[in-house]
């Protein structure tokens, strides 16, 4: 085997220039990095020799480059990126991008902008990463205990106004509608490029306090949507990064209710996709505690439904029943056209709740109830929500299989597959694969053979 060629390290001139600009000694920078790391729960023990090695071209692993950039940024009073410190080239270096719940607004801007840049650059460390349950639960703890950001206003950069915020909101709604109709495979690249090319400039601009809070709220919603789209394109490791940053942006917006929504509607559903039922319930409980007294009945209903999903996967029928009852009661208290409900929860109606409860009954093996709830959801879902209708049909088909109504299940499955044929949705494909696995005990029946044959010839 030929020897691997040696690559000489190049001096890190970018880092040297920033240290000089900050007026730091090597020992002083090491102390600042260690202190900044401690705020993130990291026990760093760098010294002046460590900094000298960085300047010679050595690059520390894991989350360290982000901590170094944040420490220098605090000294300079501006955002510093890991590109600026010359540490963004290796795949192993920025693996922590997007996984931190930053203690500062400045750090939050840096984190989310670096995430968008890395995503646009299609870095392998993002798309190939996996999800650890702790990576979902730890940010919820940080969110629960973190004090409100006293100020988000900025005075550097181009002026940002409420019209800019309105543009982000309108763009989010348009992209969300396209996602419902065609699936995230068609839409997600557009979202990420918009975040990186337009929204990052707004966050780095100049804005007064009310505009800044509104901007962070709008960007939190679009970042959460990008996270959902990562789930729908089969990238859960990337989704968790977007969800963590959406949670931090909601904190900067001063919107505890939306932070709870990110935990209960986004992170907990990601935990469900990954088969981590205990984390589902924990995240939903954190949402309830952290947003207590600041949410409408409709939001409460969604929180209860999310927790019910976790208990159903744990096989706890009693707890699921109690929480389902609370979810139904809360939604009954919600006004149909209430102006009190924030725009991001208005989609959570009887159809959405029925869908959530159908999942609960399916996971508990309560086939008849699962079928009733799935049919209830389908009756109320508009045709424009093609992906949700396809998933609802597969929930119904699964309930029919559980009741040994195999021929009816296959007919329902065909309808779902036809809808999925017009979508680019990994999530929909996963539901279809799950349904096909449930048909395996009946594979010799004529209806199942015909169903399988139809899928084989159906165009991708």
C-alpha positions as CSV (number, residue, x, y, z in Angstrom):
1,X,0.0,0.0,0.0
2,X,1.4,3.4,-0.9
3,X,2.1,5.8,2.0
4,X,-0.3,8.6,2.5
5,X,1.4,11.9,1.4
6,X,2.2,14.2,4.2
7,X,0.4,17.6,4.1
8,X,2.2,20.5,5.8
9,X,0.1,22.6,8.1
10,X,-0.3,26.2,7.0
11,X,0.0,29.0,9.6
12,X,-3.5,30.3,10.5
13,X,-3.1,33.9,9.5
14,X,-6.8,34.6,9.9
15,X,-6.8,33.7,13.5
16,X,-3.5,35.7,14.0
17,X,-5.1,38.8,12.5
18,X,-8.2,38.5,14.7
19,X,-6.2,38.0,17.9
20,X,-4.2,41.2,17.1
21,X,-7.4,43.1,16.3
22,X,-8.9,42.0,19.7
23,X,-5.7,42.9,21.5
24,X,-5.5,39.5,23.2
25,X,-2.5,37.6,24.3
26,X,-2.4,33.9,23.7
27,X,-2.9,33.2,27.4
28,X,-5.8,35.8,27.4
29,X,-7.6,34.1,24.5
30,X,-7.2,30.7,26.1
31,X,-8.8,32.0,29.3
32,X,-11.7,33.5,27.4
33,X,-12.3,30.3,25.4
34,X,-12.3,28.2,28.6
35,X,-14.8,30.6,30.2
36,X,-17.0,30.6,27.2
37,X,-16.8,26.8,27.0
38,X,-17.9,26.5,30.6
39,X,-21.1,28.4,29.8
40,X,-21.8,25.7,27.3
41,X,-21.2,22.9,29.8
42,X,-17.7,22.1,28.4
43,X,-14.6,21.6,30.6
44,X,-12.0,23.2,28.4
45,X,-8.4,23.5,29.6
46,X,-6.6,25.4,26.9
47,X,-3.5,27.5,27.6
48,X,-1.1,29.8,25.7
49,X,0.5,26.7,24.2
50,X,-2.8,25.5,22.8
51,X,-3.3,28.9,21.1
52,X,0.2,28.7,19.7
53,X,-0.6,25.4,18.1
54,X,-3.8,26.8,16.6
55,X,-1.7,29.6,15.1
56,X,0.6,27.0,13.5
57,X,-2.4,25.5,11.8
58,X,-3.7,22.8,14.2
59,X,-7.5,22.7,14.3
60,X,-9.3,21.6,17.5
61,X,-12.1,19.1,17.2
62,X,-15.8,19.0,18.0
63,X,-17.4,22.3,19.1
64,X,-14.2,24.0,20.0
65,X,-13.9,26.2,16.8
66,X,-17.4,27.6,17.5
67,X,-16.4,28.4,21.1
68,X,-13.2,30.1,20.0
69,X,-15.1,32.2,17.4
70,X,-17.7,33.2,20.1
71,X,-15.0,34.1,22.6
72,X,-13.3,36.4,20.1
73,X,-16.6,37.8,19.0
74,X,-17.4,38.9,22.6
75,X,-14.0,40.6,22.8
76,X,-14.5,42.4,19.5
77,X,-18.2,43.2,20.1
78,X,-19.3,41.6,16.8
79,X,-20.2,38.3,15.3
80,X,-17.1,36.2,14.4
81,X,-17.6,33.1,12.3
82,X,-15.5,29.9,12.2
83,X,-14.6,30.8,8.6
84,X,-13.0,34.1,9.9
85,X,-10.9,32.2,12.4
86,X,-9.7,29.8,9.7
87,X,-11.3,26.7,11.2
88,X,-14.1,25.8,8.8
89,X,-12.4,23.4,6.4
90,X,-12.4,20.0,8.0
91,X,-15.6,17.9,8.3
92,X,-14.8,17.0,11.9
93,X,-14.3,20.6,12.9
94,X,-17.8,22.0,12.6
95,X,-19.7,18.9,13.6
96,X,-21.2,20.9,16.5
97,X,-22.7,23.6,14.2
98,X,-26.3,24.2,15.1
99,X,-26.3,21.9,18.2
100,X,-25.7,24.7,20.7
101,X,-28.4,26.7,22.5
102,X,-26.3,29.8,22.6
103,X,-26.3,31.9,25.8
104,X,-26.1,35.2,23.9
105,X,-28.1,36.7,21.1
106,X,-24.9,37.4,19.2
107,X,-23.9,33.7,19.5
108,X,-27.4,32.7,18.4
109,X,-27.0,34.7,15.2
110,X,-23.6,33.2,14.6
111,X,-24.8,29.7,15.1
112,X,-27.8,29.9,12.8
113,X,-26.0,31.7,10.0
114,X,-23.2,29.2,10.1
115,X,-25.8,26.4,10.0
116,X,-27.4,28.0,6.9
117,X,-24.0,28.5,5.2
118,X,-23.0,24.9,5.9
119,X,-26.3,23.6,4.6
120,X,-26.1,25.5,1.4
121,X,-22.5,24.2,1.0
122,X,-24.0,20.7,1.4
123,X,-21.3,19.7,3.9
124,X,-21.3,16.0,4.5
125,X,-21.0,16.3,8.2
126,X,-24.5,17.8,8.3
127,X,-26.4,15.5,5.9
128,X,-24.8,12.4,7.3
129,X,-25.1,13.1,11.0
130,X,-27.3,11.1,13.3
131,X,-29.5,12.2,16.2
132,X,-28.8,11.5,19.8
133,X,-31.7,11.7,22.2
134,X,-29.7,14.0,24.5
135,X,-29.2,16.4,21.6
136,X,-32.9,17.0,21.7
137,X,-33.5,17.0,25.4
138,X,-30.5,19.2,26.5
139,X,-31.6,22.3,24.6
140,X,-35.1,22.0,26.1
141,X,-33.4,22.2,29.5
142,X,-31.4,25.2,28.5
143,X,-34.6,26.9,27.2
144,X,-36.4,26.1,30.5
145,X,-33.7,27.8,32.7
146,X,-32.5,30.6,30.4
147,X,-33.5,34.1,31.3
148,X,-35.1,36.3,28.7
149,X,-32.7,38.2,26.5
150,X,-32.7,41.8,27.8
151,X,-32.0,43.3,24.4
152,X,-31.8,42.3,20.8
153,X,-31.4,45.7,19.0
154,X,-28.4,46.2,16.8
155,X,-26.8,49.3,15.4
156,X,-24.5,47.9,12.8
157,X,-25.4,47.1,9.2
158,X,-28.3,48.0,6.9
159,X,-31.5,49.2,8.4
160,X,-34.2,46.6,8.8
161,X,-37.8,47.5,9.1
162,X,-41.2,45.9,9.7
163,X,-41.7,45.6,5.9
164,X,-38.7,43.3,5.9
165,X,-40.3,41.2,8.6
166,X,-43.5,41.1,6.7
167,X,-41.6,39.8,3.6
168,X,-40.1,36.9,5.6
169,X,-43.6,36.0,7.0
170,X,-45.2,36.1,3.6
171,X,-42.4,34.0,2.1
172,X,-42.8,31.5,4.9
173,X,-46.5,31.1,4.2
174,X,-45.9,30.6,0.4
175,X,-43.2,28.0,0.9
176,X,-45.3,26.2,3.5
177,X,-48.2,25.9,1.1
178,X,-45.9,24.6,-1.7
179,X,-44.5,22.0,0.8
180,X,-48.0,20.8,1.7
181,X,-48.8,20.3,-2.0
182,X,-45.6,18.9,-3.4
183,X,-43.4,17.6,-0.5
184,X,-40.1,19.0,0.8
185,X,-37.9,17.4,-1.8
186,X,-39.1,20.1,-4.2
187,X,-39.1,23.1,-1.8
188,X,-36.4,22.7,0.8
189,X,-33.4,23.9,-1.4
190,X,-35.3,27.2,-2.0
191,X,-35.9,27.7,1.7
192,X,-32.3,27.1,2.6
193,X,-30.9,29.5,-0.1
194,X,-33.4,32.2,1.0
195,X,-32.3,31.8,4.6
196,X,-28.6,32.0,3.7
197,X,-28.8,34.8,1.1
198,X,-31.6,37.1,2.4
199,X,-32.5,36.3,6.0
200,X,-28.9,36.1,7.3
201,X,-28.4,39.7,6.0
202,X,-31.5,40.8,7.9
203,X,-30.2,39.3,11.2
204,X,-26.9,41.0,10.7
205,X,-28.5,44.4,10.0
206,X,-29.5,47.3,12.2
207,X,-32.9,47.2,14.0
208,X,-34.6,48.7,16.9
209,X,-36.0,46.5,19.7
210,X,-39.6,45.9,18.5
211,X,-38.5,45.2,15.0
212,X,-35.7,42.9,16.2
213,X,-38.2,40.8,18.3
214,X,-40.5,40.5,15.4
215,X,-37.7,39.6,13.1
216,X,-36.4,36.8,15.4
217,X,-40.0,35.5,15.7
218,X,-40.4,35.4,11.9
219,X,-37.0,33.8,11.3
220,X,-37.7,31.2,14.0
221,X,-40.8,30.1,12.1
222,X,-38.9,29.7,8.8
223,X,-36.1,27.9,10.5
224,X,-38.5,25.5,12.1
225,X,-40.1,24.9,8.7
226,X,-36.6,24.2,7.2
227,X,-36.2,21.7,10.0
228,X,-39.4,19.9,9.2
229,X,-38.4,19.8,5.6
230,X,-35.1,18.1,6.6
231,X,-37.3,15.4,8.3
232,X,-39.3,15.1,5.2
233,X,-36.2,14.6,3.0
234,X,-34.8,11.9,5.3
235,X,-32.2,14.1,7.2
236,X,-33.1,13.8,10.9
237,X,-29.6,14.8,12.0
238,X,-29.9,18.1,10.1
239,X,-33.5,18.6,11.3
240,X,-32.4,18.6,15.0
241,X,-29.9,21.4,14.3
242,X,-32.6,23.5,12.7
243,X,-35.0,22.8,15.6
244,X,-32.5,23.8,18.2
245,X,-31.8,27.1,16.4
246,X,-35.5,27.7,16.0
247,X,-35.9,27.3,19.7
248,X,-33.1,29.8,20.4
249,X,-34.5,32.3,17.9
250,X,-37.9,32.0,19.6
251,X,-36.2,32.8,22.9
252,X,-34.7,35.9,21.4
253,X,-38.1,36.9,20.1
254,X,-39.4,36.7,23.7
255,X,-42.0,34.2,22.5
256,X,-42.2,31.3,25.1
257,X,-45.4,29.9,23.5
258,X,-43.6,29.4,20.1
259,X,-40.6,27.9,21.9
260,X,-43.0,25.4,23.5
261,X,-44.4,24.7,20.0
262,X,-40.9,23.9,18.7
263,X,-40.4,21.4,21.5
264,X,-43.8,19.7,21.3
265,X,-44.6,19.9,17.6
266,X,-41.1,19.6,16.1
267,X,-38.6,18.0,18.4
268,X,-41.0,15.6,20.0
269,X,-42.2,14.5,16.5
270,X,-38.6,14.0,15.5
271,X,-38.1,11.8,18.6
272,X,-41.2,9.9,17.5
273,X,-39.8,9.3,14.0
274,X,-36.7,8.0,15.7
275,X,-38.5,5.7,18.1
276,X,-37.6,7.5,21.3
277,X,-40.9,7.5,23.2
278,X,-39.5,8.7,26.6
279,X,-38.0,11.8,25.0
280,X,-41.3,12.6,23.2
281,X,-43.1,12.9,26.6
282,X,-40.2,14.8,28.2
283,X,-40.1,17.4,25.4
284,X,-43.9,17.8,25.5
285,X,-43.8,18.2,29.3
286,X,-41.0,20.8,28.9
287,X,-43.1,22.7,26.5
288,X,-46.0,22.8,29.0
289,X,-43.8,23.9,31.9
290,X,-41.8,26.5,30.0
291,X,-44.9,28.2,28.4
292,X,-47.3,27.8,31.3
293,X,-49.8,30.7,31.5
294,X,-48.7,32.0,28.1
295,X,-50.6,29.8,25.6
296,X,-54.1,29.6,24.3
297,X,-56.3,26.5,24.6
298,X,-55.5,25.5,21.1
299,X,-51.8,25.5,21.9
300,X,-52.4,23.6,25.1
301,X,-54.3,20.9,23.1
302,X,-51.3,20.4,20.8
303,X,-49.0,20.1,23.9
304,X,-51.2,17.4,25.4
305,X,-51.5,15.5,22.2
306,X,-47.8,15.4,21.8
307,X,-47.3,14.0,25.2
308,X,-50.0,11.4,24.5
309,X,-48.0,10.2,21.5
310,X,-45.0,9.5,23.8
311,X,-47.1,7.5,26.3
312,X,-48.8,5.6,23.5
313,X,-45.4,4.4,22.2
314,X,-44.5,3.5,25.7
315,X,-47.6,1.3,25.8
316,X,-49.2,3.3,28.7
317,X,-52.9,3.2,27.6
318,X,-54.1,4.9,30.8
319,X,-51.8,7.9,30.6
320,X,-52.6,8.2,26.8
321,X,-56.3,8.2,27.5
322,X,-56.0,11.0,30.2
323,X,-53.9,13.2,27.9
324,X,-56.1,12.6,24.9
325,X,-59.0,13.7,27.0
326,X,-57.2,16.9,28.0
327,X,-56.3,17.6,24.4
328,X,-59.9,17.2,23.3
329,X,-61.2,19.4,26.1
330,X,-58.7,22.1,25.4
331,X,-59.5,22.2,21.7
332,X,-63.2,22.4,22.6
333,X,-62.4,25.6,24.6
334,X,-60.7,27.2,21.6
335,X,-62.7,29.7,19.6
336,X,-63.1,28.6,16.0
337,X,-62.0,32.0,14.7
338,X,-60.2,33.3,17.7
339,X,-58.0,36.3,17.2
340,X,-56.0,35.2,20.3
341,X,-54.4,32.2,18.5
342,X,-51.0,32.9,17.0
343,X,-50.9,32.2,13.3
344,X,-48.5,29.3,13.7
345,X,-51.1,27.2,15.6
346,X,-54.2,27.9,13.6
347,X,-53.7,24.8,11.5
348,X,-54.2,22.7,14.7
349,X,-57.9,21.9,14.3
350,X,-60.1,18.8,14.8
351,X,-58.5,17.1,11.8
352,X,-55.0,17.6,13.1
353,X,-55.9,16.3,16.6
354,X,-57.8,13.3,15.1
355,X,-54.6,12.5,13.2
356,X,-52.5,12.7,16.4
357,X,-55.0,10.4,18.2
358,X,-55.1,8.0,15.3
359,X,-51.3,7.5,15.8
360,X,-51.8,6.9,19.5
361,X,-54.5,4.3,18.9
362,X,-52.4,2.6,16.3
363,X,-49.4,2.4,18.6
364,X,-51.5,0.9,21.4
365,X,-53.0,-1.7,19.0
366,X,-56.5,-0.2,19.3
367,X,-57.3,-0.7,15.6
368,X,-61.0,0.2,15.6
369,X,-60.4,3.5,17.4
370,X,-57.4,4.3,15.1
371,X,-59.6,3.8,12.0
372,X,-62.3,6.1,13.3
373,X,-59.8,8.8,14.1
374,X,-58.1,8.5,10.8
375,X,-61.4,8.7,8.9
376,X,-62.3,11.8,11.0
377,X,-59.1,13.5,10.0
378,X,-59.5,12.7,6.4
379,X,-63.0,14.1,6.2
380,X,-61.8,17.4,7.4
381,X,-58.5,17.6,5.5
382,X,-58.5,19.8,2.4
383,X,-57.2,18.3,-0.9
384,X,-54.3,20.8,-1.0
385,X,-52.7,19.0,2.0
386,X,-51.6,16.1,-0.1
387,X,-48.9,14.8,2.1
388,X,-51.1,14.8,5.2
389,X,-53.9,13.1,3.3
390,X,-51.5,10.4,2.1
391,X,-50.3,9.8,5.7
392,X,-53.9,9.8,6.9
393,X,-54.8,7.2,4.3
394,X,-51.9,5.0,5.4
395,X,-53.0,5.3,9.0
396,X,-56.4,4.1,8.0
397,X,-55.0,1.3,5.9
398,X,-52.9,0.2,8.9
399,X,-55.9,0.1,11.1
400,X,-57.7,-2.0,8.5
401,X,-54.8,-4.4,8.5
402,X,-54.9,-4.6,12.3
403,X,-58.5,-5.6,12.0
404,X,-57.7,-8.2,9.3
405,X,-59.6,-6.2,6.7
406,X,-56.8,-6.9,4.2
407,X,-58.7,-6.2,0.9
408,X,-60.0,-2.8,2.2
409,X,-56.5,-2.0,3.5
410,X,-55.0,-2.5,0.1
411,X,-57.6,-0.4,-1.6
412,X,-56.9,2.4,0.9
413,X,-53.2,1.9,0.4
414,X,-53.5,2.3,-3.4
415,X,-55.2,5.7,-2.8
416,X,-52.3,6.8,-0.6
417,X,-49.7,5.5,-3.0
418,X,-51.3,7.5,-5.9
419,X,-51.0,10.7,-3.8
420,X,-47.4,10.0,-2.8
421,X,-46.6,9.6,-6.5
422,X,-47.1,13.3,-6.9
423,X,-44.9,14.2,-3.8
424,X,-41.2,14.1,-3.0
425,X,-41.6,13.1,0.7
426,X,-39.3,10.8,2.6
427,X,-41.8,10.9,5.5
428,X,-44.6,9.7,3.3
429,X,-42.4,6.9,1.8
430,X,-41.6,5.7,5.4
431,X,-45.3,5.4,6.2
432,X,-45.8,3.4,3.0
433,X,-42.9,1.1,3.8
434,X,-44.3,0.6,7.3
435,X,-47.7,-0.4,5.8
436,X,-46.1,-2.8,3.4
437,X,-44.3,-4.5,6.3
438,X,-47.6,-4.9,8.1
439,X,-48.9,-6.7,5.0
440,X,-46.2,-9.3,5.0
441,X,-48.2,-11.9,7.0
442,X,-50.8,-11.7,4.2
443,X,-48.4,-11.7,1.2
444,X,-50.0,-14.7,-0.4
445,X,-53.5,-13.2,-0.5
446,X,-54.6,-12.0,-4.0
447,X,-55.3,-8.4,-2.8
448,X,-51.8,-8.0,-1.4
449,X,-50.1,-9.5,-4.5
450,X,-52.1,-7.1,-6.7
451,X,-51.2,-4.1,-4.4
452,X,-47.5,-5.0,-4.5
453,X,-47.6,-5.4,-8.3
454,X,-49.2,-2.0,-8.7
455,X,-46.5,-0.4,-6.6
456,X,-43.8,-2.0,-8.7
457,X,-45.0,-0.5,-11.9
458,X,-46.0,2.9,-10.4
459,X,-43.6,5.6,-11.7
460,X,-41.3,7.2,-9.1
